[in-house]
Amino acid sequence: MRALLAVALLALTALAGCATDPVDPSTPPPPPPPPPPTVPFDQMPEGAGHDHADPASHKFLWNYEFTARDPLMSNPANIAGLHAMDLQDGFLFGAIYGSHGASVDGGMQIWDVQSDPTQPKALGRWTIPGSVGGDRSIGATADGDYAVIGLEPVDCLGHVNPIGAATSAYLLDTRDKQRPVVSDIVTPAGSGGSPAENPTKPHVSSHSVFVHRINGTDYAFIFGQIYEISRDEAAGAKLVYVGSVSTGHDIYVRDTPWNRTWALSANGEGGLVIFDVTDPAKAFEIATWDREDHDEMGYYFHTADVAFVEGQTLVVLTSEDFGPHVSPFWVLDGNPLTAITAAGQSEKLNEIGEWHNPYNHTAANIRFSLHNPRFHDGAILTISSYHAGMFQLDLRQPHMWEHPQMIAAIAYAEGDVPLTNDPVESAVEGNLCQLGITVDAPMYMDVAVGSNGTLYLGDVFMGLYTFVPTVDHPVFGARVAGSA
């Protein structure tokens, strides 16, 4: 038997040798990856003599150009209030804080970005006596027929919502884009579709909302509570409670190439948790991640997203920062999750990369913190970053994962800056979050990405900005040149 095994091993060794021919020493090694692009400016000026509220001092554009601004209702007395957006089926849906701490014009604005992506056309606006909540507080269905808005009694910008304690979310019928109407609400007692579905967890204060279609059905993730958006022409659309996942801040919901659906939950002062929500009624945990220096550094985990490229599952987690350190995001290896299809197999992810602004500016009082990220076009990552503007990075190749390559940037403002100091806002913000937020221009809270790299940036003070790539853009430039 041993002799036979020896012969077999020799045969396998010979076959292996034939399968891997020796490398010809005269063959030159593959060329190194090209150096990353050089950022032409520091888009985050500060120090003596710099006015953060002066639009004329903020005209930084790298590989993008400005095409339009919708000020909404902003003027020297009112802020625009735009802070979260969702682009679906050629329509951009925006959540509006309201012009003041105690306002009557918070709600939602819809734009047509299909007719001319470079010039959004304002359509209908839905308002409430107060302010919507959160900073990722809107989501729309893939066909653009319905939108969900989250509410909070108060928010960290100092806005007060008198109906926020009784209502935590609205389902809006947006089939008529000029006249959105309420179809259902979520209250501490439940929703119209589920009058008393979860009495032990009252729905108060919905900081984040995400809407996603799973196996042909639309679901709203309202700060961890999962509702089916049940459409009925006779009774109207309703929110039907089906389950929940835990969250401390934001949830993004994404489909994998292997027909699973994940909810990525960033938990603020806690860690990252990823859930499989392929069956939203039976969600289960599949992954976690945290940093050992989380508490020491004071990191606040804000939002996570995922991309699938070059056989690699890349999970990105952004930090929102309020202290004297830079605001980073981390790149995590999601490959161990590809085989998980049932509960009881949760993995601890490993970090494979990290990035922060190349000028090493600290976040200060959130002014230069990262905020909302969005993966698109393979593994292009675009991030809104408050007064720092927008950063766009390339993670499409393996050599970019450890150190993502910055390929475009924007910190641009124009128009009249709202200079009025609202005493209600200042008092509420000072007592609630104590961030010391000031009126800066720009102040980008969210970004939506349209066709061919077109960007829509939501400035909470100044309104909606639109930017298009230049012909020099390393990813979208060829498309721009081809369409000219």
C-alpha positions as CSV (number, residue, x, y, z in Angstrom):
1,M,0.0,0.0,0.0
2,R,2.9,2.4,0.9
3,A,4.5,1.7,-2.4
4,L,1.3,2.5,-4.3
5,L,1.0,5.8,-2.3
6,A,4.6,6.7,-3.1
7,V,4.0,6.1,-6.8
8,A,0.8,8.2,-6.7
9,L,2.5,11.0,-4.9
10,L,5.4,11.0,-7.5
11,A,2.8,11.2,-10.3
12,L,1.0,14.1,-8.7
13,T,4.2,15.9,-8.2
14,A,5.1,15.4,-11.8
15,L,1.7,16.7,-12.9
16,A,2.0,19.7,-10.6
17,G,5.4,20.5,-12.1
18,C,4.0,20.4,-15.6
19,A,1.1,22.6,-14.6
20,T,3.3,25.4,-13.3
21,D,6.2,26.0,-15.7
22,P,9.2,27.9,-14.3
23,V,9.1,31.6,-14.8
24,D,11.5,32.8,-17.5
25,P,14.1,35.0,-15.7
26,S,14.2,37.2,-18.8
27,T,10.5,38.2,-18.5
28,P,10.3,41.7,-17.0
29,P,8.1,42.0,-13.8
30,P,4.7,43.7,-14.2
31,P,4.9,47.5,-13.9
32,P,4.0,49.1,-10.6
33,P,0.6,50.7,-10.3
34,P,0.6,54.4,-11.4
35,P,1.0,57.0,-8.7
36,P,-2.2,58.5,-7.3
37,P,-3.3,61.8,-8.7
38,T,-2.0,64.9,-7.1
39,V,-4.6,67.0,-5.3
40,P,-4.1,70.5,-6.6
41,F,-5.3,72.4,-3.5
42,D,-6.2,72.3,0.2
43,Q,-10.0,72.6,0.0
44,M,-10.2,73.1,3.8
45,P,-8.7,76.5,4.6
46,E,-8.8,77.7,8.2
47,G,-7.0,80.0,10.5
48,A,-6.7,83.7,11.0
49,G,-8.3,85.8,8.3
50,H,-10.4,83.0,6.8
51,D,-14.2,83.4,6.9
52,H,-15.9,80.0,6.8
53,A,-19.2,81.7,5.9
54,D,-17.9,83.5,2.8
55,P,-18.9,81.8,-0.4
56,A,-16.3,83.8,-2.4
57,S,-13.6,82.0,-0.4
58,H,-14.9,78.6,-1.3
59,K,-14.7,77.9,-5.0
60,F,-12.7,74.7,-4.9
61,L,-13.4,72.4,-7.9
62,W,-11.2,69.5,-8.9
63,N,-12.4,67.4,-11.9
64,Y,-15.9,68.7,-11.5
65,E,-17.7,71.9,-12.6
66,F,-20.7,73.7,-11.1
67,T,-23.9,73.8,-13.2
68,A,-26.8,74.7,-10.9
69,R,-28.0,75.7,-7.5
70,D,-31.6,75.6,-6.1
71,P,-31.6,77.8,-2.9
72,L,-35.0,76.5,-1.9
73,M,-36.3,79.0,0.6
74,S,-32.8,80.2,1.8
75,N,-32.0,83.9,2.1
76,P,-30.3,86.1,4.7
77,A,-33.1,85.2,7.1
78,N,-33.7,81.5,6.3
79,I,-31.7,78.4,5.8
80,A,-32.5,75.9,3.0
81,G,-32.8,73.0,5.4
82,L,-31.8,70.3,2.8
83,H,-30.0,67.5,4.6
84,A,-30.8,64.1,3.1
85,M,-31.6,62.9,-0.4
86,D,-32.5,59.8,-2.4
87,L,-32.4,59.5,-6.2
88,Q,-34.9,57.0,-7.7
89,D,-36.3,56.6,-11.3
90,G,-35.1,60.0,-12.4
91,F,-36.4,61.9,-9.4
92,L,-34.5,63.4,-6.5
93,F,-36.2,63.3,-3.1
94,G,-34.9,65.7,-0.5
95,A,-35.7,65.9,3.3
96,I,-36.0,69.5,4.5
97,Y,-35.3,70.5,8.1
98,G,-37.2,73.7,7.8
99,S,-35.9,77.3,7.7
100,H,-35.7,77.9,11.5
101,G,-35.7,76.1,14.8
102,A,-39.4,76.5,15.1
103,S,-40.7,76.4,11.5
104,V,-43.7,75.6,9.4
105,D,-41.9,74.7,6.2
106,G,-40.1,71.4,6.9
107,G,-40.9,68.4,4.9
108,M,-39.9,67.1,1.4
109,Q,-38.9,68.5,-2.0
110,I,-39.0,66.6,-5.3
111,W,-36.9,67.4,-8.3
112,D,-36.9,66.1,-11.9
113,V,-33.3,65.2,-12.7
114,Q,-34.2,63.1,-15.7
115,S,-35.2,65.8,-18.2
116,D,-31.9,67.6,-17.7
117,P,-29.6,66.0,-15.1
118,T,-27.5,69.2,-15.0
119,Q,-30.4,71.5,-14.1
120,P,-32.8,69.9,-11.6
121,K,-36.3,71.1,-12.0
122,A,-38.3,71.6,-8.7
123,L,-41.6,69.8,-8.7
124,G,-43.8,69.3,-5.7
125,R,-43.1,70.2,-2.1
126,W,-44.8,68.6,1.0
127,T,-44.6,70.5,4.3
128,I,-45.4,69.9,7.9
129,P,-45.7,72.3,10.8
130,G,-42.2,71.6,12.1
131,S,-39.1,69.8,11.0
132,V,-38.3,66.4,9.7
133,G,-35.6,64.6,11.8
134,G,-32.3,62.9,11.5
135,D,-29.6,63.3,8.8
136,R,-30.5,60.2,6.7
137,S,-34.2,60.6,7.1
138,I,-35.6,59.9,3.6
139,G,-36.0,57.0,1.2
140,A,-38.0,56.4,-1.9
141,T,-39.2,53.3,-3.7
142,A,-37.3,52.2,-6.9
143,D,-40.2,53.4,-9.1
144,G,-40.4,56.7,-7.3
145,D,-44.1,56.2,-6.4
146,Y,-43.7,56.3,-2.6
147,A,-41.3,58.0,-0.1
148,V,-40.8,57.6,3.6
149,I,-39.8,60.5,5.8
150,G,-38.5,60.1,9.4
151,L,-39.2,62.5,12.2
152,E,-37.5,63.5,15.5
153,P,-38.9,65.7,18.3
154,V,-35.6,67.7,18.1
155,D,-32.4,67.4,16.0
156,C,-28.8,68.3,16.5
157,L,-29.1,71.4,14.3
158,G,-31.6,72.8,16.8
159,H,-34.9,72.2,15.0
160,V,-38.0,71.5,17.0
161,N,-40.8,69.3,15.7
162,P,-44.0,69.8,17.7
163,I,-45.6,66.6,16.3
164,G,-42.4,64.6,16.5
165,A,-43.4,62.9,19.8
166,A,-46.6,61.6,18.3
167,T,-45.4,60.8,14.8
168,S,-42.1,59.2,13.9
169,A,-42.5,58.6,10.2
170,Y,-44.7,59.3,7.2
171,L,-45.4,57.2,4.1
172,L,-46.0,59.6,1.2
173,D,-47.8,58.8,-2.0
174,T,-45.6,60.5,-4.6
175,R,-47.1,59.2,-7.8
176,D,-48.2,62.8,-8.5
177,K,-44.8,64.5,-8.2
178,Q,-46.5,67.9,-8.0
179,R,-48.8,67.0,-5.1
180,P,-47.4,64.4,-2.6
181,V,-49.9,63.2,-0.1
182,V,-49.8,61.2,3.2
183,S,-50.7,57.6,2.8
184,D,-49.7,56.3,6.3
185,I,-48.0,57.3,9.5
186,V,-46.0,55.6,12.2
187,T,-46.8,56.5,15.8
188,P,-45.9,55.0,19.2
189,A,-49.1,52.9,18.8
190,G,-48.1,51.5,15.5
191,S,-49.0,52.3,11.8
192,G,-52.1,52.3,9.7
193,G,-50.9,48.9,8.3
194,S,-50.1,47.5,11.7
195,P,-52.1,49.3,14.4
196,A,-50.3,47.7,17.4
197,E,-47.5,45.7,16.0
198,N,-44.8,46.4,18.5
199,P,-46.1,47.9,21.7
200,T,-42.9,47.2,23.7
201,K,-40.8,49.4,21.4
202,P,-42.7,52.6,20.7
203,H,-41.7,54.3,17.5
204,V,-40.4,57.7,18.7
205,S,-37.5,59.6,17.0
206,S,-36.6,58.0,13.6
207,H,-33.1,59.3,12.9
208,S,-32.5,57.2,9.8
209,V,-34.6,55.8,7.0
210,F,-33.8,53.5,4.1
211,V,-36.1,52.0,1.5
212,H,-35.2,49.0,-0.5
213,R,-36.9,46.4,-2.8
214,I,-36.3,42.8,-1.7
215,N,-37.5,40.0,-3.9
216,G,-40.0,42.3,-5.6
217,T,-41.4,43.9,-2.5
218,D,-40.6,47.3,-1.1
219,Y,-39.5,47.6,2.5
220,A,-38.9,50.7,4.7
221,F,-36.2,50.4,7.4
222,I,-37.2,53.1,9.9
223,F,-34.4,53.3,12.4
224,G,-34.2,49.5,12.6
225,Q,-37.9,48.8,12.4
226,I,-38.7,47.0,9.1
227,Y,-42.0,47.7,7.4
228,E,-43.4,46.3,4.1
229,I,-44.8,49.0,1.9
230,S,-48.1,47.3,1.1
231,R,-49.8,48.8,-2.0
232,D,-53.6,48.8,-2.2
233,E,-55.4,51.0,-4.6
234,A,-58.6,50.9,-2.6
235,A,-57.3,51.4,0.9
236,G,-54.1,53.2,-0.1
237,A,-50.5,52.1,0.6
238,K,-49.7,51.1,4.2
239,L,-46.7,50.3,6.3
240,V,-47.0,46.8,7.6
241,Y,-44.5,45.8,10.4
242,V,-42.5,42.6,9.7
243,G,-39.5,42.7,12.0
244,S,-36.5,44.6,13.2
245,V,-32.7,44.9,13.4
246,S,-30.7,46.9,15.9
247,T,-29.1,50.2,15.0
248,G,-27.6,53.2,16.7
249,H,-27.4,55.5,13.7
250,D,-27.6,54.7,10.0
251,I,-28.7,51.6,8.0
252,Y,-27.9,51.1,4.3
253,V,-29.5,48.0,2.6
254,R,-27.7,46.5,-0.4
255,D,-28.0,43.4,-2.6
256,T,-25.1,41.0,-3.1
257,P,-24.1,39.3,-6.4
258,W,-25.1,36.0,-4.9
259,N,-28.7,36.9,-4.3
260,R,-28.6,37.8,-0.6
261,T,-29.6,41.2,0.9
262,W,-27.7,42.9,3.7
263,A,-28.5,45.7,6.1
264,L,-25.3,47.5,7.2
265,S,-25.9,49.1,10.6
266,A,-23.5,51.8,11.9
267,N,-24.1,52.1,15.6
268,G,-22.6,55.5,16.5
269,E,-20.8,54.9,19.8
270,G,-21.1,51.2,19.2
271,G,-19.6,49.1,16.5
272,L,-20.7,48.0,13.0
273,V,-23.2,45.1,12.6
274,I,-24.2,43.6,9.3
275,F,-27.5,41.6,9.0
276,D,-28.8,39.3,6.4
277,V,-32.3,40.6,5.6
278,T,-33.0,38.5,2.5
279,D,-36.2,37.5,4.4
280,P,-36.9,40.8,6.3
281,A,-39.1,38.9,8.8
282,K,-36.2,36.7,9.7
283,A,-33.2,38.9,9.8
284,F,-30.0,37.6,11.4
285,E,-26.5,38.9,12.2
286,I,-23.7,37.9,9.9
287,A,-20.8,40.2,10.8
288,T,-19.4,42.7,13.4
289,W,-16.5,45.1,13.5
290,D,-15.1,47.7,16.0
291,R,-11.9,49.4,16.8
292,E,-10.0,48.8,20.1
293,D,-9.5,52.6,20.4
294,H,-13.1,53.4,19.6
295,D,-13.8,54.9,23.0
296,E,-10.4,56.4,23.5
297,M,-10.5,58.3,20.2
298,G,-14.2,59.2,20.6
299,Y,-15.1,57.9,17.1
300,Y,-18.8,57.9,16.2
301,F,-19.6,55.3,13.5
302,H,-21.9,57.0,11.1
303,T,-22.6,55.1,7.9
304,A,-21.5,51.9,6.1
305,D,-21.7,50.9,2.5
306,V,-20.4,47.9,0.4
307,A,-19.0,47.3,-3.0
308,F,-18.2,44.1,-4.9
309,V,-15.2,44.4,-7.2
310,E,-12.3,42.2,-8.5
311,G,-13.6,39.3,-6.5
312,Q,-13.5,41.3,-3.3
313,T,-16.3,42.4,-1.0
314,L,-15.3,45.9,0.3
315,V,-17.2,47.3,3.3
316,V,-16.6,50.9,4.1
317,L,-17.5,52.6,7.4
318,T,-17.3,56.3,7.9
319,S,-16.7,58.1,11.2
320,E,-18.5,61.3,12.2
321,D,-16.2,63.3,14.5
322,F,-16.6,66.2,16.9
323,G,-13.2,66.3,18.5
324,P,-9.5,67.3,17.8
325,H,-8.6,64.4,15.5
326,V,-9.0,63.6,11.8
327,S,-12.2,62.0,10.6
328,P,-11.4,58.7,8.9
329,F,-13.2,55.9,7.1
330,W,-12.1,52.3,7.2
331,V,-12.0,49.6,4.5
332,L,-13.0,46.1,5.7
333,D,-12.6,42.7,4.2
334,G,-16.1,41.3,3.6
335,N,-15.1,38.2,1.8
336,P,-15.7,35.8,4.8
337,L,-19.4,36.7,4.4
338,T,-19.9,35.3,1.0
339,A,-20.8,31.8,2.2
340,I,-23.1,32.8,5.1
341,T,-26.7,32.0,4.4
342,A,-28.1,31.0,7.8
343,A,-28.1,32.3,11.4
344,G,-25.3,31.4,13.8
345,Q,-22.3,32.1,11.6
346,S,-21.4,35.7,12.4
347,E,-17.9,36.8,11.5
348,K,-15.6,39.5,12.9
349,L,-14.3,41.5,10.0
350,N,-10.7,42.6,9.5
351,E,-9.5,46.0,8.5
352,I,-7.6,46.2,5.2
353,G,-7.4,50.0,4.6
354,E,-8.1,53.5,6.0
355,W,-8.4,57.0,4.6
356,H,-8.7,60.6,5.9
357,N,-8.4,64.0,4.3
358,P,-4.9,64.4,2.8
359,Y,-4.3,67.7,4.5
360,N,-4.7,66.2,8.0
361,H,-7.3,68.8,9.2
362,T,-9.0,67.8,12.4
363,A,-12.8,67.5,12.5
364,A,-13.1,70.3,15.0
365,N,-16.8,70.9,15.9
366,I,-17.9,68.5,13.1
367,R,-16.9,71.2,10.5
368,F,-14.4,69.0,8.7
369,S,-15.9,65.6,9.6
370,L,-16.9,62.9,7.0
371,H,-20.6,62.2,6.7
372,N,-22.6,60.2,4.2
373,P,-20.8,57.8,1.8
374,R,-22.1,56.3,-1.4
375,F,-20.5,53.6,-3.5
376,H,-21.3,53.7,-7.2
377,D,-19.9,52.8,-10.7
378,G,-18.2,49.7,-9.4
379,A,-16.2,50.9,-6.4
380,I,-16.1,54.7,-6.8
381,L,-16.8,56.2,-3.3
382,T,-18.2,59.7,-3.0
383,I,-18.6,61.2,0.5
384,S,-20.2,64.4,1.7
385,S,-18.1,66.0,4.4
386,Y,-19.9,69.1,5.8
387,H,-17.7,72.2,5.4
388,A,-14.9,70.1,3.9
389,G,-17.2,69.6,0.9
390,M,-17.1,66.4,-1.1
391,F,-14.4,63.8,-1.5
392,Q,-14.4,61.2,-4.3
393,L,-12.1,58.1,-4.2
394,D,-11.3,55.2,-6.4
395,L,-11.3,51.7,-4.8
396,R,-11.6,49.6,-8.0
397,Q,-8.2,48.0,-8.0
398,P,-6.5,45.9,-5.3
399,H,-3.7,48.4,-4.8
400,M,-6.3,51.1,-3.9
401,W,-7.8,49.2,-1.0
402,E,-5.2,49.9,1.6
403,H,-4.9,53.5,0.6
404,P,-8.0,54.6,-1.5
405,Q,-7.1,57.1,-4.2
406,M,-8.7,60.5,-4.2
407,I,-9.7,61.5,-7.7
408,A,-12.0,64.5,-7.3
409,A,-13.1,67.1,-4.8
410,I,-15.5,69.9,-4.4
411,A,-15.9,72.7,-1.7
412,Y,-18.0,75.3,-3.5
413,A,-20.6,77.8,-2.4
414,E,-22.5,80.7,-3.8
415,G,-25.5,82.8,-3.0
416,D,-26.7,84.7,0.1
417,V,-25.6,83.2,3.4
418,P,-28.3,83.0,6.1
419,L,-26.8,85.2,8.8
420,T,-29.7,85.4,11.2
421,N,-29.0,83.8,14.5
422,D,-32.1,81.9,15.6
423,P,-32.3,81.9,19.4
424,V,-34.4,78.7,19.5
425,E,-31.9,76.8,17.3
426,S,-28.9,78.0,19.3
427,A,-30.6,77.1,22.6
428,V,-31.7,73.6,21.5
429,E,-28.5,72.7,19.8
430,G,-26.4,74.0,22.7
431,N,-28.3,71.8,25.2
432,L,-28.9,68.7,23.1
433,C,-25.7,67.9,21.1
434,Q,-23.4,70.8,22.1
435,L,-21.5,70.7,18.8
436,G,-21.2,74.5,18.5
437,I,-22.4,74.3,14.8
438,T,-22.0,77.6,13.0
439,V,-23.2,78.8,9.6
440,D,-20.5,77.7,7.1
441,A,-20.7,77.9,3.3
442,P,-20.6,75.2,2.0
443,M,-22.1,72.7,4.5
444,Y,-22.7,69.5,2.5
445,M,-24.7,67.0,4.5
446,D,-25.6,64.5,1.7
447,V,-24.7,63.5,-1.8
448,A,-26.7,61.7,-4.5
449,V,-25.0,60.4,-7.7
450,G,-26.7,60.5,-11.1
451,S,-25.8,59.4,-14.6
452,N,-22.2,59.7,-15.8
453,G,-21.0,60.9,-12.4
454,T,-23.3,63.9,-12.0
455,L,-23.4,64.9,-8.4
456,Y,-26.2,66.4,-6.3
457,L,-24.9,67.9,-3.0
458,G,-27.4,68.9,-0.3
459,D,-26.2,72.0,1.6
460,V,-28.3,72.4,4.8
461,F,-27.7,76.2,4.7
462,M,-27.5,77.0,1.0
463,G,-29.7,74.5,-0.9
464,L,-29.1,71.9,-3.7
465,Y,-25.9,72.1,-5.8
466,T,-25.4,70.2,-9.0
467,F,-21.9,69.4,-10.4
468,V,-20.8,67.5,-13.5
469,P,-17.4,65.8,-14.2
470,T,-14.9,67.7,-16.4
471,V,-13.2,66.0,-19.4
472,D,-10.2,65.6,-17.1
473,H,-12.0,63.4,-14.7
474,P,-10.1,60.0,-14.6
475,V,-13.2,57.9,-14.5
476,F,-16.1,60.0,-16.0
477,G,-14.1,62.3,-18.3
478,A,-14.3,60.0,-21.4
479,R,-18.1,59.7,-21.0
480,V,-18.4,63.5,-20.8
481,A,-16.2,64.0,-23.9
482,G,-18.2,61.3,-25.7
483,S,-21.5,63.0,-25.0
484,A,-20.3,66.5,-25.9
